[in-house]
């Protein structure tokens, strides 16, 4: 019996039975059904946002509970070098899946940007005027499709946001090096700077959206623009939350030069967000802006 409870003499971690996969699956299913019901109620003119709350609560509960267990497993010594290596493999595969997620939005954007007068696609010429960016107009030739005023000037606020996000990548690297050298103060300050820059980026992007010369619906330029840049903004928010959790853990002394996968995963994710933004800025804001944008 004593040997049955002894710590296994191998490099792998056999996890204990956990409720979180089942709770997470139920939460995801409930959230999907809730979103469907919300959209149906909104279409009917009586939006019921509470439909989303039960599934969202289960998903958030799963996030807190499951990640808490992972952190406890690390403190208990289960994150051996082999386990950490496999966790890194998992994070790499997750980021690869996120890359393919953004490939879909780039594909949609370039499909319409490179072929604005494609005769195969219904009414594309009428909607876009046969060019990209579309011809500015209060109304297009297609019923129900409307206003397109102008694109963004890429060298104003978008360029400032690019500098902010690139700077946050350098502070994240500063935090990583500080941790590897066991510099607790440097790690804390660098994480705080990265978080502040992330919040600033999100705030400026929200301000930018408020002054867009087009809407999300009723025009394909707005749809492709907001889906690509909006999902990136969502990833920035997720990455900022990720880093905030790392900051609290750093203040409690959770990370050491030899055991810091939680922070490393957050840093990788943040650098991924940086790289995606460079592609968005280059392709959508610069290449796809044309010349029809305000000077300021």
C-alpha positions as CSV (number, residue, x, y, z in Angstrom):
1,X,0.0,0.0,0.0
2,X,2.9,2.4,0.8
3,X,4.3,1.8,-2.7
4,X,0.9,2.5,-4.3
5,X,1.1,6.1,-3.1
6,X,4.8,6.7,-3.7
7,X,5.8,9.2,-6.3
8,X,6.5,7.5,-9.7
9,X,10.1,7.3,-10.6
10,X,9.7,8.6,-14.2
11,X,9.7,11.9,-16.0
12,X,6.0,11.8,-17.0
13,X,3.0,13.2,-15.2
14,X,-0.1,11.0,-15.0
15,X,-2.8,13.6,-14.2
16,X,-5.5,12.8,-11.6
17,X,-9.2,12.5,-12.8
18,X,-10.5,16.0,-13.5
19,X,-14.0,17.4,-14.0
20,X,-12.9,20.2,-16.2
21,X,-12.9,18.6,-19.6
22,X,-16.6,17.6,-19.1
23,X,-17.5,20.9,-17.6
24,X,-15.7,22.8,-20.4
25,X,-17.4,20.8,-23.1
26,X,-20.8,21.4,-21.5
27,X,-20.0,25.1,-21.2
28,X,-18.9,25.4,-24.8
29,X,-22.1,23.6,-26.0
30,X,-24.3,25.8,-23.7
31,X,-22.5,28.9,-24.9
32,X,-23.0,28.0,-28.5
33,X,-26.7,27.4,-28.0
34,X,-27.1,30.6,-26.0
35,X,-25.4,32.6,-28.7
36,X,-27.7,31.1,-31.3
37,X,-30.8,31.9,-29.3
38,X,-29.4,35.5,-28.7
39,X,-28.9,36.1,-32.4
40,X,-32.4,34.7,-33.2
41,X,-34.0,37.0,-30.5
42,X,-32.0,40.0,-31.8
43,X,-33.2,39.3,-35.3
44,X,-36.7,39.2,-34.0
45,X,-36.2,42.6,-32.5
46,X,-36.1,41.6,-28.8
47,X,-32.5,40.7,-28.0
48,X,-32.1,38.6,-24.8
49,X,-28.4,38.8,-23.8
50,X,-29.0,36.6,-20.7
51,X,-29.2,33.5,-23.0
52,X,-25.4,33.8,-23.3
53,X,-24.7,34.0,-19.5
54,X,-25.0,30.3,-18.4
55,X,-22.6,29.0,-21.0
56,X,-20.2,31.9,-20.5
57,X,-20.2,31.3,-16.7
58,X,-19.4,27.6,-17.2
59,X,-16.5,28.4,-19.6
60,X,-15.1,31.0,-17.2
61,X,-15.4,28.6,-14.3
62,X,-13.5,26.0,-16.4
63,X,-10.8,28.4,-17.2
64,X,-10.2,29.3,-13.6
65,X,-10.5,25.8,-12.3
66,X,-8.4,24.0,-14.9
67,X,-5.6,26.6,-15.0
68,X,-5.5,26.7,-11.2
69,X,-5.0,22.9,-11.2
70,X,-2.1,23.2,-13.7
71,X,-0.4,25.8,-11.5
72,X,-0.8,23.6,-8.5
73,X,0.7,20.7,-10.4
74,X,3.7,22.8,-11.2
75,X,4.2,23.7,-7.5
76,X,3.9,20.1,-6.5
77,X,6.9,19.3,-8.7
78,X,5.1,17.5,-11.6
79,X,6.5,19.8,-14.3
80,X,9.7,17.8,-15.0
81,X,11.9,18.8,-17.9
82,X,10.1,16.3,-20.1
83,X,6.6,17.6,-19.1
84,X,7.7,21.2,-19.8
85,X,9.0,20.2,-23.2
86,X,5.6,18.6,-24.0
87,X,3.8,21.7,-22.7
88,X,5.9,23.8,-25.1
89,X,5.0,21.4,-28.0
90,X,1.3,22.0,-27.1
91,X,1.7,25.8,-27.1
92,X,3.5,25.6,-30.4
93,X,0.6,23.6,-31.9
94,X,-1.9,26.0,-30.4
95,X,-0.2,29.0,-32.0
96,X,0.0,27.1,-35.3
97,X,-3.8,26.7,-35.1
98,X,-4.1,30.4,-34.5
99,X,-2.0,31.1,-37.5
100,X,-4.4,29.1,-39.7
101,X,-7.3,31.0,-38.1
102,X,-5.9,34.3,-39.3
103,X,-5.1,32.7,-42.7
104,X,-8.9,32.4,-43.2
105,X,-9.4,36.2,-42.7
106,X,-6.5,37.1,-44.9
107,X,-7.8,34.8,-47.5
108,X,-11.2,36.4,-47.4
109,X,-9.6,39.9,-47.6
110,X,-7.3,39.1,-50.5
111,X,-9.9,37.2,-52.4
112,X,-12.1,40.3,-52.7
113,X,-9.1,42.8,-52.8
114,X,-7.4,41.1,-55.7
115,X,-10.5,40.4,-57.7
116,X,-12.9,43.3,-57.1
117,X,-14.6,42.9,-60.5
118,X,-14.8,39.1,-60.4
119,X,-17.8,38.2,-62.7
120,X,-18.3,34.9,-60.9
121,X,-19.1,36.5,-57.6
122,X,-22.6,38.0,-57.6
123,X,-22.7,41.8,-57.6
124,X,-19.1,42.3,-56.7
125,X,-18.6,45.0,-59.3
126,X,-21.7,46.8,-58.3
127,X,-20.7,46.8,-54.6
128,X,-17.0,47.8,-55.0
129,X,-17.2,49.8,-58.2
130,X,-14.8,47.3,-59.8
131,X,-11.8,48.4,-57.7
132,X,-10.1,48.1,-54.3
133,X,-10.4,50.0,-52.1
134,X,-14.0,50.5,-53.1
135,X,-15.2,53.7,-54.8
136,X,-16.5,56.0,-52.0
137,X,-20.3,56.4,-52.2
138,X,-23.3,56.9,-50.1
139,X,-25.1,54.1,-51.9
140,X,-24.0,51.2,-54.0
141,X,-25.9,49.8,-56.9
142,X,-27.1,46.9,-54.8
143,X,-30.2,47.2,-52.6
144,X,-29.4,47.0,-48.9
145,X,-25.7,47.8,-49.3
146,X,-24.7,51.2,-48.4
147,X,-22.1,53.7,-47.1
148,X,-18.4,53.5,-47.7
149,X,-16.6,56.8,-47.0
150,X,-12.9,56.2,-46.8
151,X,-10.1,54.0,-45.6
152,X,-7.8,54.8,-42.7
153,X,-4.6,56.8,-43.2
154,X,-2.1,54.1,-42.3
155,X,0.5,56.6,-41.3
156,X,-1.5,58.2,-38.5
157,X,-3.1,56.3,-35.7
158,X,-2.5,52.8,-37.2
159,X,1.3,53.6,-37.4
160,X,1.3,54.8,-33.8
161,X,-0.4,51.6,-32.7
162,X,2.2,49.6,-34.6
163,X,5.0,51.3,-32.7
164,X,3.1,50.7,-29.4
165,X,2.7,47.0,-30.1
166,X,6.3,46.5,-31.3
167,X,7.5,48.3,-28.1
168,X,5.4,45.9,-26.0
169,X,7.2,43.1,-27.7
170,X,10.6,44.5,-26.5
171,X,9.3,44.9,-23.0
172,X,8.1,41.3,-23.0
173,X,11.5,40.2,-24.1
174,X,13.0,42.3,-21.3
175,X,10.8,40.5,-18.8
176,X,11.9,37.1,-20.2
177,X,15.6,38.0,-19.8
178,X,15.0,39.4,-16.3
179,X,13.4,36.2,-15.2
180,X,16.1,34.1,-16.6
181,X,18.6,36.1,-14.6
182,X,16.4,35.9,-11.5
183,X,15.8,39.7,-11.6
184,X,12.4,39.9,-9.8
185,X,12.2,43.6,-9.9
186,X,13.0,43.8,-13.6
187,X,10.5,41.0,-14.4
188,X,7.8,42.9,-12.5
189,X,8.4,46.3,-14.1
190,X,8.8,44.8,-17.6
191,X,5.5,42.9,-17.3
192,X,3.7,46.0,-16.0
193,X,5.0,48.0,-19.0
194,X,3.9,45.3,-21.4
195,X,0.4,45.3,-19.9
196,X,0.1,49.1,-20.0
197,X,1.2,49.1,-23.7
198,X,-1.4,46.4,-24.5
199,X,-4.2,48.3,-22.8
200,X,-3.1,51.5,-24.7
201,X,-3.1,49.6,-28.0
202,X,-6.7,48.3,-27.3
203,X,-7.9,51.8,-26.3
204,X,-6.5,53.4,-29.4
205,X,-7.9,50.7,-31.7
206,X,-11.4,51.3,-30.1
207,X,-11.0,55.0,-30.7
208,X,-10.0,54.2,-34.3
209,X,-13.1,52.0,-34.8
210,X,-15.3,54.8,-33.6
211,X,-14.0,57.1,-36.4
212,X,-14.1,54.5,-39.2
213,X,-15.5,55.7,-42.6
214,X,-17.4,52.4,-43.0
215,X,-19.4,50.0,-40.9
216,X,-19.2,46.3,-40.2
217,X,-22.3,45.3,-42.0
218,X,-23.7,46.2,-45.4
219,X,-20.3,46.4,-47.1
220,X,-17.7,43.8,-47.8
221,X,-14.8,46.1,-47.1
222,X,-16.1,46.7,-43.6
223,X,-16.8,43.0,-43.0
224,X,-13.3,41.8,-44.1
225,X,-11.6,44.7,-42.3
226,X,-13.3,44.3,-38.9
227,X,-13.2,40.5,-38.9
228,X,-9.4,40.5,-39.4
229,X,-8.4,43.5,-37.2
230,X,-11.2,42.8,-34.7
231,X,-10.1,39.3,-34.0
232,X,-6.6,40.5,-33.7
233,X,-7.8,43.0,-31.1
234,X,-9.6,40.2,-29.2
235,X,-6.3,38.3,-29.2
236,X,-4.5,41.4,-27.8
237,X,-7.1,41.5,-25.0
238,X,-6.6,37.8,-24.2
239,X,-2.8,38.3,-24.3
240,X,-3.1,41.2,-21.9
241,X,-5.1,39.1,-19.5
242,X,-2.6,36.3,-19.8
243,X,0.2,38.8,-18.9
244,X,-1.8,40.2,-16.0
245,X,-2.1,36.7,-14.5
246,X,1.7,36.3,-15.0
247,X,2.3,39.6,-13.2
248,X,0.3,38.4,-10.2
249,X,2.2,35.1,-10.3
250,X,5.5,36.9,-10.6
251,X,4.7,39.0,-7.5
252,X,4.1,35.8,-5.6
253,X,7.4,34.3,-6.7
254,X,6.0,31.5,-8.9
255,X,8.5,31.8,-11.6
256,X,12.1,30.6,-11.4
257,X,14.8,30.5,-14.1
258,X,14.3,26.7,-14.4
259,X,10.5,26.6,-14.1
260,X,8.5,29.3,-15.9
261,X,6.4,27.8,-18.6
262,X,3.4,29.9,-17.7
263,X,5.2,33.1,-18.5
264,X,7.0,31.6,-21.5
265,X,3.7,30.6,-23.0
266,X,2.3,34.2,-22.5
267,X,5.5,35.7,-24.1
268,X,5.2,33.4,-27.1
269,X,1.5,34.3,-27.5
270,X,2.3,38.0,-27.3
271,X,5.0,37.8,-29.9
272,X,2.6,35.9,-32.1
273,X,0.1,38.8,-31.7
274,X,2.9,41.2,-32.7
275,X,3.7,39.4,-35.9
276,X,0.1,39.1,-37.0
277,X,-0.3,42.8,-36.5
278,X,2.7,43.5,-38.8
279,X,1.0,41.5,-41.5
280,X,-2.3,43.3,-40.9
281,X,-0.7,46.7,-40.9
282,X,1.3,46.0,-44.1
283,X,-1.5,44.3,-46.1
284,X,-4.7,46.0,-44.9
285,X,-3.7,49.4,-43.7
286,X,-0.9,50.2,-46.1
287,X,-1.3,48.0,-49.2
288,X,-5.1,48.0,-49.1
289,X,-5.6,51.7,-48.2
290,X,-5.3,53.2,-51.6
291,X,-5.2,57.0,-51.7
292,X,-8.7,57.8,-50.5
293,X,-8.1,58.5,-46.9
294,X,-8.1,61.6,-44.7
295,X,-4.8,63.5,-44.4
296,X,-5.2,63.4,-40.6
